[in-house]
Structure formats: structure tokens, C-alpha cells
Amino acid sequence: MTKKTTDFLKQKAKWLRKTVLEMTVAAGAGHIAPSFSCTEILVVLYYGGILKVEPKNPTWENRDRFILSKGQSAVALYAVLADLGFFPKIELLGFTQKDSRLGGHTENTIPGVECFTGSLGHGLSIGAGLALGAKINKKKYVTTVLLGDGECYEGSVWESAMFASHHQLKNLVAIVDRNGLSAIDFTENYLKEEPLKDKWCAFGWDVKTVNGHSFDELLSVMKQIRMRKSNKPLCIIAKTVKGKGVSFIENNPIWHYRIPVGDELEKARRELDE
């Protein structure tokens, strides 16, 4: 990856975090910490040449399908979609406000959003169905699903994983945002997920583990998605930090849904400008 590409992606990630902060502050609602943990993942998918999409033609038949199964990070996805031209950026200012179509969780009434998510555990099921449909109809598009690690407690995730393996859905990619936190505590405190990689392997998936904040590592594995010889679906475990970018939010369970105010807000703004 060239320095020019790296610099561009870094600037997009910085812009995205600042935009997410201001959207949630204006709304007094939204999930900052879960959005910050998957910022680099979204930036690589949409600005790194991974997803094939057409902003001016959101329902293009041959588009890649992306499902934000951890729908509470909708604010970040909305910002990306608006920046790419799926809908006017001015709408971001009305996030979750009266008469706005931008709700707190992703809704498929928004151009560029494939399905309604937020009730965790549904995204991979839908993605597996889309991938199977593509395989049956000999379509070339890839379906990518971004899940939270806390979401992986849902039984439907593992039913879908088993289904995808059985049908050899090599056109299906699951990315697990492995930030180690769920809504109220660290995942390993109340129900251990480790060894998470072994679990996905046991369900018949190819598994890659990467630093979810490293553009080099994310691009390295994602650029191979269409060229894999394996017939297995692919799981990318992206190790991240929840709240990445703001020191007092990082890795702190209390910030799953909180919005900074006063001195906290000013400190967050300063740190994101650094």
C-alpha cells in the first residue's frame, strides 16, 4: 500500500470519527464507542476499493452486499454513505431527529443500507441467504457482514455459520469487531468467547485474525476475498479497541451509549484533532 493511499485512508478515518462525534452530540443519542471500534473497517471497505457499489444506483443488481449486523454503529455507516453520495450529507445533521429518516439503528429505507439491523444476531442469517442466492444464480457479488463480538453470543449466528459452511459459501465474509466489550461489561467476564478463532474454524470457516485498526493488515486480507481458492466462507476477526481515538472512552464499558458533554466533549474534540 502506498503512502498516498495510507494517508488518504487515515484522513477518512479521522474525518469519520469527528463526524460521528458531532452527529451524536447534536442528536443527544447514538453509539460512539461501537462506531469508533469499527471505523477503520468501514473506511477500508468503502474507500479502500473492496466493496463494489454504485452510490447513484444503490439497487444495482451486481453490487456487493454489505450488512452492518451490529446496527448500533449506524451513525458511522450513515456518514460514510452520505460522503460517497448515496444521499445528501446535510441529512446527517438530523440524525435521530424528528422527521429524519436516519434512525439509531440501520434501516433499509436509507440508500445503501441492505436491511434493518440492530436486533443482534440477524445479519449473518440474512447474509448467508444472500450469498446462497448469488451462488445459485451464478452472480459474482460478495456479501460481507460486520458483527460485534458480543453479538456472537446469539445462537442464530452459529446456526448461520453452520449453514454457510454446509453450502460452501465462499462468497460470504463475516468480519467480527473483536473489541472485547459488549453493552455493559467485558465479554470474557460474563461469558468467555475465547478461543473465538477455534470456534469459527470448528464451524467450517476459514479464519484470519488482524489488527482492526491497521490499514495494511485489513487491506491485505480483504483484497484476497475474490481470489480465494477455498470453498469455505471467510471469517475475519478484527481485534479493535472500543471507543478508539478518545482516551477516556477507550475500553471503558460505561461509554457504550453515553454522549460526552462539557469538558468531556472539548477533550474528545481535541484528541480527535491530534
Steps between C-alpha positions, in 0.01 A plus 500: 500500500641839401552783745248704301236229549581466869480874556166517318349220710635651823340834415170329425512318834576823682215676319262213576567501874456878520179480298360221720577707810326812369198306370443332835559817700247689286249219541571425864487135396700235323779251561840666482721227647374213277533727196857597584608136532392419144608828336803363317302194389232716337760731347687210338180340370361816343807708415759227457360352180349191668125539457358544150210743539335775295389800713285635217342159447466346850295203376745406224450126451869411502599709803675338791273462799614642833304438819577689820372232734621704799239756402568724800796635299255645247625854558840407351352321200262790430793742493690282253201451271423873495864585431496263201183657362232244585295783651561870582754566778276770645274220628770395745419806710155357571617162630219350716314833497132556419417439133848358432527162332831431677407290799728376777535160333544435130179490296464387140301811412842669478676473161796268536361309799404142413286411801372612839741395774551568866318202647826312521551160342305555179761640263695182430178306436397754238850510357512123465172507311626770265822307442313178427274686256803638322655154477181344361452781247872506410541863604847635572422734787644442848298535820682642802353509851647704785414354840576605854678251725223531759258414221677166465318381813188467287418144395380620161856606418622143536203353316588730211867410526413131474262566208763702311764234545267224387416688180865592438426872478846624405329826394409578863729695733433556870704768675488483879572830675692343787523789744447279805201697629127464479239746627585489871819302559800325352400191307737268683358601838149370454526236226835412350526502122861397472634314316276681249712409197478131584121523524466643149746244367298222663193621313683455171620851422835631390613749765744790490589719798609860445555827682169671430661844508782414256429601142784278378367190673135563411577566134735203476229251595203676340663536159518121480124451546422443131809291427472235769529140380329363809129419484452594864343827618752742651498647850727796574549557872598866526654580838394853590467744787149613587490880495831518309625858467377657824700402808224506762259308276744232392440157651256644754168309532305804620535671163298255291218752464618814682552834323776734627398845622678804639870447570477139382380617160773758464763242594359253248509762226861590581612138494329429168672805351845378597 
